[in-house]
């Protein structure tokens, strides 16, 4: 029987693949790279065409800023934010790897 963490990870994977499919048709700074399924799930919400006011595109954000944002969402979630649900399922190692994959070396 799958553990809750495994079920959650699988649901992120499926949601990310479904949500990111239209974005893959139009190249952007992030989608031009080959992304892991987890990174694709982030891109499902964080792309310019979605809602830049509440979910900014991650293009141009530094890996350090992305990692800090994920840790902040995990440690002190904002009320009503879905990010805590995603971040709580990630270890520090997973956060660092995800941030390195999605981030840039330049700070924004």
C-alpha positions in Angstrom: 0.0 0.0 0.0 1.5 3.4 -1.0 2.5 5.8 1.8 0.8 9.2 2.1 4.1 10.8 0.9 4.3 8.5 -2.1 0.6 9.3 -3.0 1.3 13.0 -2.6 4.4 12.9 -4.8 2.5 10.9 -7.4 -0.3 13.4 -7.4 2.2 16.3 -7.8 3.7 14.4 -10.8 0.4 13.9 -12.5 -0.9 17.4 -11.8 2.4 18.9 -13.0 2.4 16.9 -16.2 -1.2 17.8 -17.0 -0.8 21.5 -16.1 2.6 21.9 -17.8 1.6 20.2 -21.1 0.3 23.5 -22.7 3.5 25.3 -21.5 5.7 22.8 -23.2 4.3 23.8 -26.6 5.6 27.3 -26.1 9.2 27.6 -25.2 10.2 29.8 -22.3 13.4 30.2 -20.3 12.4 27.4 -18.1 10.5 25.1 -20.4 13.3 25.2 -22.9 15.3 23.1 -20.5 14.5 19.4 -19.9 12.8 19.4 -16.5 12.1 16.8 -14.0 8.5 15.8 -13.3 8.6 17.7 -10.0 9.9 20.9 -11.7 7.2 20.6 -14.3 4.6 20.6 -11.6 6.0 23.9 -10.3 6.0 25.3 -13.8 2.3 24.4 -14.1 1.4 27.4 -11.9 4.5 29.5 -12.2 4.6 30.6 -15.8 3.8 34.0 -17.3 0.5 33.0 -18.9 -1.1 31.8 -15.6 -1.4 34.6 -13.1 1.7 36.8 -12.6 0.1 38.8 -9.7 -0.4 35.8 -7.4 1.9 33.2 -9.0 4.9 34.8 -10.6 6.9 33.1 -13.3 10.1 31.5 -12.0 12.1 32.6 -15.0 15.0 34.7 -13.9 14.7 33.9 -10.2 17.9 32.7 -8.5 18.2 29.2 -7.2 18.8 30.7 -3.7 15.6 32.7 -3.9 13.5 29.7 -5.0 15.0 27.6 -2.2 14.4 30.3 0.4 10.8 30.7 -0.8 10.1 27.0 -0.6 11.6 26.8 2.9 9.6 29.8 4.0 6.4 28.2 2.7 7.2 25.1 4.6 8.3 26.7 7.9 5.8 29.6 8.1 3.1 29.2 5.5 1.0 32.1 4.4 -2.7 31.6 5.1 -4.6 30.3 2.1 -1.4 29.5 0.2 -1.1 26.1 -1.5 2.7 26.3 -1.5 3.0 25.0 2.1 1.3 21.7 0.9 3.9 21.3 -1.8 6.9 22.4 0.3 6.1 20.3 3.4 6.4 17.2 1.2 10.0 18.1 0.2 13.2 17.5 2.1 16.0 20.1 2.2 17.9 18.1 -0.4 14.9 18.0 -2.7 14.3 21.7 -2.3 18.0 22.4 -3.2 17.8 20.2 -6.2 14.5 21.7 -7.4 15.8 25.2 -6.9 19.0 24.5 -8.8 16.9 23.0 -11.7 14.5 26.0 -11.9 16.7 28.8 -10.8 19.4 30.9 -12.4 22.8 31.9 -11.1 21.8 35.6 -11.3 19.7 37.1 -8.4 16.4 38.7 -9.1 
